[in-house]
Amino acid sequence: MDTGQASAPRKRTGRRVGPTVSNSVILEIATSQFAERGYEGTTMRTIAQEAGVNTALIHHFFLTKEGLFEAVVRDALSPPDLVTRVLDGPRGRVGERTVRHFFTFWDVPAHRARLAGVLRSVTAVEGAADEVRNFLGDEVLFPLTEALGQPNARLRAAMAGTQLIGLATSRYIFRIGAIESVSAEQLAATTGRTFQTYLTGAL
């Protein structure tokens, strides 16, 4: 009787973990291939081959290659607990905390690889650059600007998002020395005032 009780939880746990791991592996491989081969050079078949899965599994999770790319974008651009982290502290330094939180997240090698894959792919995918900017502004930053309660919340989110993409491209793609070499803390200190204006200042 004890044996039966012990075996059931193990079977249930196995069924939950499998799809999650496969999903994560597929995202990692897709990000790498988008970065190395570009959007057009990456196919569901090449991703499936490297992941050691059937293409049907990728279609199950993401439906299409476009859907998979959208998932990579979301994974790359969404640091966890953004609103909570940014609002936790003096209001006059929300700009600095925003920059610090994004670049602390993006500086982690795995996250940086995902972001670089997205940034390198946007020039090859029609409408992808707009998708990246819109997602960062509407889905990631707008909840923050809305929570701050200032007028023109969507405009503020869009302006902050454009600035973040520019800094990220300079740091991770063009690798401009002065921007690449500073820490996330230093980057936040030097650009925080600009983001403060976008988030809470007069527009």
NORGINOR-V742555 format. One line per field, one symbol per residue. burial: I if it has 16 or more other C-alpha atoms within 10 Angstrom, else O. A space follows every 10 residues. Layout:
burial: ???
This chain:
burial: OOOOOOOOOO OOOOOOOOOO OIOOIIIIII IIIIIOOIIO OIIIOOIIOO IOOOIOOIOO OIOOIOOIII IIIIIIIIIO OIIOOIIOOO OOIIIIIIII IIIIIIIOOO IIIIIIIIII IIOOOOOIIO OIIIIIIIOI IIIIIIOIOO OOIIIIIIII IIIIIOIIII IIOOOOOOII OOOIOOIIIO IIIOIIIIII OOO
